[in-house]
Amino acid sequence: MIQTCPHCGYDIEHGLKDGLANCLHCNQVFDSSDYNKLLSAAWQIRKKNVTLEHVRWMIEDEDLSILVHTFVNDHEYTHAEFVKALKKFGVAHKSYIDYSK
């Protein structure tokens, strides 16, 4: 569940479970991919100091929850550093959309 914009950290009006949304603050459009869920969770950790359990609820994936919590909470990665790490791991290139159908 995406609760904050993955780009700027602004709280979005309605949580996004699946699909597309836009941010009224930075005007960016984003989808519910793992990449954007991780970035949104990272903002939640930075801004609201949410627990690992809350991150698990938002992302719905144990390994990815631990990844974001470790990098952002434990190692205090900034937004730019976390984006760079996700791109290095290839998470930025994965999507829920199956174009083969």
Rosetta constraint file for C-alpha pairs under 8 A:
AtomPair CA 1 CA 15 HARMONIC 6.15 0.50
AtomPair CA 1 CA 16 HARMONIC 5.41 0.50
AtomPair CA 1 CA 17 HARMONIC 4.56 0.50
AtomPair CA 1 CA 18 HARMONIC 7.88 0.50
AtomPair CA 1 CA 32 HARMONIC 7.87 0.50
AtomPair CA 1 CA 37 HARMONIC 6.91 0.50
AtomPair CA 1 CA 57 HARMONIC 7.56 0.50
AtomPair CA 1 CA 58 HARMONIC 4.51 0.50
AtomPair CA 1 CA 59 HARMONIC 6.28 0.50
AtomPair CA 2 CA 6 HARMONIC 7.99 0.50
AtomPair CA 2 CA 15 HARMONIC 5.50 0.50
AtomPair CA 2 CA 16 HARMONIC 4.92 0.50
AtomPair CA 2 CA 17 HARMONIC 6.41 0.50
AtomPair CA 2 CA 32 HARMONIC 7.17 0.50
AtomPair CA 2 CA 36 HARMONIC 7.67 0.50
AtomPair CA 2 CA 37 HARMONIC 5.67 0.50
AtomPair CA 2 CA 40 HARMONIC 5.92 0.50
AtomPair CA 2 CA 41 HARMONIC 7.39 0.50
AtomPair CA 2 CA 58 HARMONIC 6.69 0.50
AtomPair CA 3 CA 11 HARMONIC 6.08 0.50
AtomPair CA 3 CA 12 HARMONIC 5.85 0.50
AtomPair CA 3 CA 14 HARMONIC 7.23 0.50
AtomPair CA 3 CA 15 HARMONIC 4.81 0.50
AtomPair CA 3 CA 16 HARMONIC 6.68 0.50
AtomPair CA 3 CA 40 HARMONIC 6.72 0.50
AtomPair CA 3 CA 41 HARMONIC 7.99 0.50
AtomPair CA 4 CA 9 HARMONIC 5.26 0.50
AtomPair CA 4 CA 10 HARMONIC 5.33 0.50
AtomPair CA 4 CA 11 HARMONIC 4.22 0.50
AtomPair CA 4 CA 12 HARMONIC 5.23 0.50
AtomPair CA 4 CA 15 HARMONIC 7.89 0.50
AtomPair CA 4 CA 40 HARMONIC 5.30 0.50
AtomPair CA 4 CA 41 HARMONIC 7.76 0.50
AtomPair CA 4 CA 43 HARMONIC 7.01 0.50
AtomPair CA 4 CA 44 HARMONIC 7.11 0.50
AtomPair CA 5 CA 9 HARMONIC 4.82 0.50
AtomPair CA 5 CA 10 HARMONIC 5.28 0.50
AtomPair CA 5 CA 11 HARMONIC 6.25 0.50
AtomPair CA 5 CA 12 HARMONIC 6.21 0.50
AtomPair CA 5 CA 22 HARMONIC 7.97 0.50
AtomPair CA 5 CA 23 HARMONIC 6.08 0.50
AtomPair CA 5 CA 40 HARMONIC 5.92 0.50
AtomPair CA 6 CA 30 HARMONIC 7.76 0.50
AtomPair CA 6 CA 36 HARMONIC 5.44 0.50
AtomPair CA 6 CA 37 HARMONIC 7.21 0.50
AtomPair CA 6 CA 38 HARMONIC 7.84 0.50
AtomPair CA 6 CA 39 HARMONIC 4.77 0.50
AtomPair CA 6 CA 40 HARMONIC 4.34 0.50
AtomPair CA 6 CA 43 HARMONIC 7.27 0.50
AtomPair CA 7 CA 26 HARMONIC 7.82 0.50
AtomPair CA 7 CA 28 HARMONIC 7.38 0.50
AtomPair CA 7 CA 39 HARMONIC 7.38 0.50
AtomPair CA 7 CA 40 HARMONIC 7.85 0.50
AtomPair CA 8 CA 25 HARMONIC 7.90 0.50
AtomPair CA 8 CA 26 HARMONIC 6.74 0.50
AtomPair CA 9 CA 40 HARMONIC 6.79 0.50
AtomPair CA 9 CA 43 HARMONIC 5.32 0.50
AtomPair CA 9 CA 44 HARMONIC 7.65 0.50
AtomPair CA 10 CA 23 HARMONIC 7.49 0.50
AtomPair CA 10 CA 25 HARMONIC 6.61 0.50
AtomPair CA 12 CA 23 HARMONIC 6.32 0.50
AtomPair CA 12 CA 24 HARMONIC 7.55 0.50
AtomPair CA 16 CA 20 HARMONIC 7.56 0.50
AtomPair CA 16 CA 21 HARMONIC 7.03 0.50
AtomPair CA 16 CA 32 HARMONIC 6.90 0.50
AtomPair CA 17 CA 32 HARMONIC 6.54 0.50
AtomPair CA 18 CA 31 HARMONIC 7.44 0.50
AtomPair CA 18 CA 32 HARMONIC 5.26 0.50
AtomPair CA 19 CA 31 HARMONIC 5.58 0.50
AtomPair CA 19 CA 32 HARMONIC 5.64 0.50
AtomPair CA 20 CA 29 HARMONIC 7.06 0.50
AtomPair CA 20 CA 30 HARMONIC 5.71 0.50
AtomPair CA 20 CA 31 HARMONIC 4.36 0.50
AtomPair CA 20 CA 32 HARMONIC 6.53 0.50
AtomPair CA 21 CA 29 HARMONIC 5.76 0.50
AtomPair CA 21 CA 30 HARMONIC 5.63 0.50
AtomPair CA 21 CA 31 HARMONIC 6.38 0.50
AtomPair CA 22 CA 27 HARMONIC 6.27 0.50
AtomPair CA 22 CA 28 HARMONIC 5.57 0.50
AtomPair CA 22 CA 29 HARMONIC 4.23 0.50
AtomPair CA 22 CA 30 HARMONIC 6.14 0.50
AtomPair CA 23 CA 27 HARMONIC 4.99 0.50
AtomPair CA 23 CA 28 HARMONIC 5.48 0.50
AtomPair CA 23 CA 29 HARMONIC 6.53 0.50
AtomPair CA 24 CA 28 HARMONIC 7.93 0.50
AtomPair CA 30 CA 36 HARMONIC 7.21 0.50
AtomPair CA 31 CA 36 HARMONIC 6.87 0.50
AtomPair CA 32 CA 36 HARMONIC 6.16 0.50
AtomPair CA 32 CA 37 HARMONIC 6.37 0.50
AtomPair CA 32 CA 96 HARMONIC 7.64 0.50
AtomPair CA 33 CA 37 HARMONIC 6.23 0.50
AtomPair CA 33 CA 94 HARMONIC 7.35 0.50
AtomPair CA 33 CA 95 HARMONIC 5.22 0.50
AtomPair CA 33 CA 96 HARMONIC 5.73 0.50
AtomPair CA 34 CA 38 HARMONIC 6.05 0.50
AtomPair CA 34 CA 59 HARMONIC 7.58 0.50
AtomPair CA 34 CA 91 HARMONIC 7.22 0.50
AtomPair CA 34 CA 94 HARMONIC 7.27 0.50
AtomPair CA 34 CA 95 HARMONIC 6.90 0.50
AtomPair CA 34 CA 96 HARMONIC 7.74 0.50
AtomPair CA 35 CA 39 HARMONIC 6.34 0.50
AtomPair CA 35 CA 86 HARMONIC 7.49 0.50
AtomPair CA 35 CA 91 HARMONIC 5.82 0.50
AtomPair CA 35 CA 92 HARMONIC 5.30 0.50
AtomPair CA 35 CA 94 HARMONIC 7.39 0.50
AtomPair CA 35 CA 95 HARMONIC 7.92 0.50
AtomPair CA 36 CA 40 HARMONIC 6.01 0.50
AtomPair CA 37 CA 41 HARMONIC 6.05 0.50
AtomPair CA 37 CA 58 HARMONIC 7.44 0.50
AtomPair CA 37 CA 59 HARMONIC 6.08 0.50
AtomPair CA 38 CA 42 HARMONIC 6.07 0.50
AtomPair CA 38 CA 59 HARMONIC 7.12 0.50
AtomPair CA 38 CA 64 HARMONIC 7.46 0.50
AtomPair CA 38 CA 65 HARMONIC 7.84 0.50
AtomPair CA 38 CA 68 HARMONIC 6.33 0.50
AtomPair CA 39 CA 43 HARMONIC 6.41 0.50
AtomPair CA 39 CA 79 HARMONIC 7.77 0.50
AtomPair CA 39 CA 82 HARMONIC 7.88 0.50
AtomPair CA 39 CA 83 HARMONIC 7.57 0.50
AtomPair CA 40 CA 44 HARMONIC 6.37 0.50
AtomPair CA 41 CA 45 HARMONIC 6.22 0.50
AtomPair CA 41 CA 55 HARMONIC 6.23 0.50
AtomPair CA 41 CA 58 HARMONIC 7.06 0.50
AtomPair CA 41 CA 59 HARMONIC 7.59 0.50
AtomPair CA 41 CA 68 HARMONIC 7.29 0.50
AtomPair CA 42 CA 46 HARMONIC 6.25 0.50
AtomPair CA 42 CA 68 HARMONIC 6.30 0.50
AtomPair CA 42 CA 69 HARMONIC 7.41 0.50
AtomPair CA 42 CA 72 HARMONIC 6.14 0.50
AtomPair CA 42 CA 79 HARMONIC 7.67 0.50
AtomPair CA 43 CA 47 HARMONIC 5.88 0.50
AtomPair CA 43 CA 48 HARMONIC 7.96 0.50
AtomPair CA 43 CA 79 HARMONIC 7.80 0.50
AtomPair CA 44 CA 48 HARMONIC 5.31 0.50
AtomPair CA 44 CA 49 HARMONIC 6.53 0.50
AtomPair CA 44 CA 50 HARMONIC 6.22 0.50
AtomPair CA 45 CA 49 HARMONIC 4.39 0.50
AtomPair CA 45 CA 50 HARMONIC 5.02 0.50
AtomPair CA 45 CA 51 HARMONIC 7.50 0.50
AtomPair CA 45 CA 69 HARMONIC 7.48 0.50
AtomPair CA 45 CA 72 HARMONIC 7.04 0.50
AtomPair CA 45 CA 73 HARMONIC 6.54 0.50
AtomPair CA 46 CA 72 HARMONIC 7.29 0.50
AtomPair CA 46 CA 73 HARMONIC 7.37 0.50
AtomPair CA 50 CA 54 HARMONIC 6.12 0.50
AtomPair CA 50 CA 55 HARMONIC 7.04 0.50
AtomPair CA 51 CA 55 HARMONIC 6.43 0.50
AtomPair CA 52 CA 56 HARMONIC 6.18 0.50
AtomPair CA 52 CA 65 HARMONIC 7.04 0.50
AtomPair CA 52 CA 66 HARMONIC 7.31 0.50
AtomPair CA 52 CA 69 HARMONIC 6.39 0.50
AtomPair CA 53 CA 57 HARMONIC 6.38 0.50
AtomPair CA 54 CA 58 HARMONIC 6.30 0.50
AtomPair CA 55 CA 59 HARMONIC 6.10 0.50
AtomPair CA 55 CA 65 HARMONIC 5.74 0.50
AtomPair CA 55 CA 69 HARMONIC 7.48 0.50
AtomPair CA 56 CA 60 HARMONIC 5.30 0.50
AtomPair CA 56 CA 61 HARMONIC 6.28 0.50
AtomPair CA 56 CA 62 HARMONIC 6.20 0.50
AtomPair CA 56 CA 65 HARMONIC 5.27 0.50
AtomPair CA 59 CA 64 HARMONIC 7.24 0.50
AtomPair CA 59 CA 65 HARMONIC 6.33 0.50
AtomPair CA 60 CA 65 HARMONIC 7.67 0.50
AtomPair CA 61 CA 65 HARMONIC 6.01 0.50
AtomPair CA 62 CA 66 HARMONIC 6.29 0.50
AtomPair CA 63 CA 67 HARMONIC 6.19 0.50
AtomPair CA 64 CA 68 HARMONIC 6.25 0.50
AtomPair CA 65 CA 69 HARMONIC 6.10 0.50
AtomPair CA 66 CA 70 HARMONIC 5.87 0.50
AtomPair CA 67 CA 71 HARMONIC 6.20 0.50
AtomPair CA 68 CA 72 HARMONIC 5.86 0.50
AtomPair CA 68 CA 73 HARMONIC 7.74 0.50
AtomPair CA 69 CA 73 HARMONIC 5.17 0.50
AtomPair CA 69 CA 74 HARMONIC 6.80 0.50
AtomPair CA 70 CA 74 HARMONIC 4.87 0.50
AtomPair CA 70 CA 75 HARMONIC 6.33 0.50
AtomPair CA 71 CA 75 HARMONIC 4.99 0.50
AtomPair CA 71 CA 76 HARMONIC 6.31 0.50
AtomPair CA 71 CA 77 HARMONIC 5.77 0.50
AtomPair CA 71 CA 82 HARMONIC 7.29 0.50
AtomPair CA 72 CA 76 HARMONIC 4.55 0.50
AtomPair CA 72 CA 77 HARMONIC 4.75 0.50
AtomPair CA 72 CA 78 HARMONIC 7.16 0.50
AtomPair CA 72 CA 82 HARMONIC 7.44 0.50
AtomPair CA 73 CA 77 HARMONIC 7.64 0.50
AtomPair CA 77 CA 81 HARMONIC 5.59 0.50
AtomPair CA 77 CA 82 HARMONIC 5.72 0.50
AtomPair CA 78 CA 82 HARMONIC 6.08 0.50
AtomPair CA 79 CA 83 HARMONIC 6.15 0.50
AtomPair CA 80 CA 84 HARMONIC 6.21 0.50
AtomPair CA 81 CA 85 HARMONIC 6.24 0.50
AtomPair CA 82 CA 86 HARMONIC 6.16 0.50
AtomPair CA 83 CA 87 HARMONIC 6.21 0.50
AtomPair CA 84 CA 88 HARMONIC 6.18 0.50
AtomPair CA 85 CA 89 HARMONIC 6.26 0.50
AtomPair CA 86 CA 90 HARMONIC 6.16 0.50
AtomPair CA 86 CA 91 HARMONIC 5.28 0.50
AtomPair CA 86 CA 92 HARMONIC 6.04 0.50
AtomPair CA 87 CA 91 HARMONIC 5.94 0.50
AtomPair CA 87 CA 92 HARMONIC 5.19 0.50
AtomPair CA 87 CA 93 HARMONIC 7.54 0.50
AtomPair CA 90 CA 94 HARMONIC 7.21 0.50
